[in-house]
Amino acid sequence: MRLVSRQRLGGRDVLLLSGVALVTALGDLVTKDWARHALAQHARHVVGPWWWRLSYNTGMSFSMNPSGPRWTSLLTVVVLLVVGYFAWRAKNVVSRVGFGLVLGGGVGNLLDRVTATPPRVTDFVAVGPFPIFNLADAAITVGVVIVLVATWRAAPQGVS
């Protein structure tokens, strides 16, 4: 079983990949809009170490490159194109779901950055001392893990 096929995605495959990406991006944008309005005055405790706390990130993950939103946006587009290429070639359903999460999360953060003035991404999920993140960040992380596991499971096992 191979992760990458020489054939392109079929109609149902494109629908699955696009559907996961679309639902992820829309869900991300809706939750960010909620956070900007509901959390503008104060943070809200959810349970244990989990808080809804409004924060803005002008850079990439972990606030890398905070002074260059144009470069960050351009780099995001390039990464999305590369991920899209591999997503287009993904053979199994699990990989397509993982790639859809990565693409949807990337698009959600990109749209948030390019539509905000000043250019920045809305973060609002705080869990303990971990950096504050959003649905797109979580989708990207989960999507990468899914693709890595699918790749590992599809890799040929060594000869005994």
C-alpha positions as CSV (number, residue, x, y, z in Angstrom):
1,M,0.0,0.0,0.0
2,R,1.5,3.3,-1.1
3,L,0.7,6.8,0.2
4,V,1.5,8.5,-3.1
5,S,-0.1,7.3,-6.3
6,R,0.9,8.1,-9.8
7,Q,-2.8,8.7,-10.5
8,R,-4.6,11.9,-9.8
9,L,-7.5,12.0,-7.4
10,G,-10.9,10.9,-8.6
11,G,-14.2,12.9,-8.1
12,R,-15.0,11.5,-4.6
13,D,-11.4,11.9,-3.5
14,V,-11.4,15.6,-4.5
15,L,-14.8,16.0,-2.8
16,L,-13.4,14.5,0.5
17,L,-10.2,16.5,0.4
18,S,-12.1,19.8,-0.5
19,G,-14.9,19.1,2.0
20,V,-12.5,18.6,4.9
21,A,-10.5,21.7,4.0
22,L,-13.6,23.8,3.5
23,V,-15.2,22.7,6.8
24,T,-11.9,23.3,8.6
25,A,-11.4,26.8,7.2
26,L,-15.0,27.9,7.7
27,G,-15.0,26.5,11.3
28,D,-11.8,28.3,12.0
29,L,-13.1,31.6,10.7
30,V,-16.4,31.3,12.6
31,T,-14.6,30.5,15.9
32,K,-12.2,33.4,15.4
33,D,-15.0,35.8,14.8
34,W,-16.7,34.6,17.9
35,A,-13.5,35.0,19.9
36,R,-12.9,38.6,18.7
37,H,-16.4,39.5,19.9
38,A,-17.0,37.3,23.0
39,L,-13.5,37.6,24.5
40,A,-12.7,41.3,23.7
41,Q,-13.3,42.4,27.3
42,H,-12.0,39.4,29.3
43,A,-10.9,35.8,29.2
44,R,-13.2,33.0,30.1
45,H,-12.3,29.9,32.1
46,V,-13.5,26.7,30.6
47,V,-12.2,23.9,32.8
48,G,-9.0,23.0,34.6
49,P,-6.1,24.7,32.8
50,W,-8.2,25.5,29.7
51,W,-9.1,29.1,29.0
52,W,-10.6,31.1,26.2
53,R,-8.2,34.1,26.0
54,L,-8.0,36.5,23.1
55,S,-4.6,37.0,21.6
56,Y,-3.2,38.1,18.2
57,N,-0.2,36.7,16.4
58,T,1.5,38.8,13.7
59,G,3.9,36.1,12.8
60,M,3.8,32.4,12.2
61,S,3.7,29.6,14.7
62,F,5.1,30.5,18.1
63,S,5.2,34.2,16.9
64,M,8.2,33.6,14.5
65,N,8.7,36.5,12.0
66,P,6.3,39.0,13.8
67,S,7.5,41.9,11.7
68,G,6.9,40.5,8.3
69,P,3.2,39.7,7.7
70,R,3.6,40.0,3.9
71,W,6.5,37.5,3.9
72,T,4.6,35.2,6.2
73,S,1.5,35.3,3.9
74,L,3.7,34.6,0.8
75,L,5.4,31.7,2.6
76,T,2.0,30.4,3.6
77,V,0.8,30.4,0.0
78,V,4.0,28.6,-1.1
79,V,3.6,26.0,1.6
80,L,-0.1,25.5,0.8
81,L,0.8,24.9,-2.9
82,V,3.4,22.3,-1.9
83,V,0.9,20.6,0.5
84,G,-1.8,20.8,-2.2
85,Y,0.5,19.0,-4.6
86,F,1.1,16.1,-2.2
87,A,-2.6,16.1,-1.2
88,W,-3.5,15.8,-4.9
89,R,-1.4,12.7,-5.1
90,A,-2.5,11.1,-1.8
91,K,-3.9,7.6,-2.3
92,N,-5.7,6.6,0.8
93,V,-8.7,8.2,2.6
94,V,-6.8,8.7,5.9
95,S,-4.1,10.8,4.1
96,R,-6.7,12.8,2.3
97,V,-8.4,13.7,5.6
98,G,-5.0,14.7,7.1
99,F,-4.1,16.8,4.1
100,G,-7.6,18.4,4.1
101,L,-7.0,19.4,7.7
102,V,-3.6,20.9,6.9
103,L,-5.0,22.8,3.9
104,G,-8.1,24.1,5.7
105,G,-6.1,25.2,8.7
106,G,-3.5,27.0,6.5
107,V,-6.3,28.7,4.4
108,G,-8.1,29.7,7.6
109,N,-5.0,31.4,9.1
110,L,-4.1,33.0,5.7
111,L,-7.6,34.5,5.3
112,D,-7.5,35.7,8.9
113,R,-4.1,37.4,8.4
114,V,-4.9,39.0,5.0
115,T,-8.3,40.4,6.1
116,A,-7.2,41.8,9.4
117,T,-5.9,45.3,9.9
118,P,-3.2,45.2,11.0
119,P,-2.3,41.8,9.4
120,R,-2.5,39.2,12.2
121,V,-4.0,35.9,13.2
122,T,-6.6,35.6,16.0
123,D,-5.7,33.0,18.7
124,F,-7.9,32.2,21.6
125,V,-7.4,28.7,23.0
126,A,-5.1,28.6,26.0
127,V,-4.2,25.4,27.8
128,G,-1.9,25.9,30.7
129,P,1.5,27.3,29.9
130,F,1.3,26.1,26.2
131,P,1.1,29.0,23.7
132,I,-2.3,30.3,22.7
133,F,-3.6,28.8,19.5
134,N,-6.8,28.5,17.3
135,L,-8.8,25.9,15.5
136,A,-6.6,26.2,12.3
137,D,-3.4,25.6,14.3
138,A,-5.0,22.5,15.9
139,A,-6.2,21.2,12.5
140,I,-2.7,21.7,11.0
141,T,-1.1,19.8,13.9
142,V,-3.6,16.9,13.8
143,G,-3.5,16.8,10.0
144,V,0.3,16.5,10.0
145,V,0.2,13.7,12.6
146,I,-2.5,11.9,10.5
147,V,-0.4,12.2,7.3
148,L,2.8,11.0,9.2
149,V,1.0,8.0,10.7
150,A,-0.6,7.1,7.4
151,T,2.8,7.3,5.7
152,W,4.5,5.2,8.3
153,R,1.7,2.6,8.1
154,A,1.9,2.5,4.3
155,A,5.7,2.2,4.3
156,P,7.0,-1.2,3.3
157,Q,8.3,-3.2,6.3
158,G,11.9,-4.4,6.4
159,V,12.8,-7.8,5.2
160,S,13.3,-10.3,8.1
